């Protein structure tokens, strides 16, 4: 949600998932971007083309968890692990 110019796709296989995000504006958003998922994942890694993967902590949500993403200019992937 509150995605602005971000396009999200999700492919799920087994207990983990990968969410790929493309920012068509090609510049970092001025607003916080969050991804909410309906499963409770224990951990996540945030990947971009410009930096090493960074761990993200899940935030409990009404039906699962959400992740508050760092700014990114073009492409990012959220690697989710440990679904409950």
ABEGO torsion letter per residue (X at the ends): XGAEABBBBBBBBEABBBBBBBBAAGBBBABBBBBBBABBBABBBBBBAABBBBBBBBBBBABEBBBBBBBBAABBBBBBBGBX
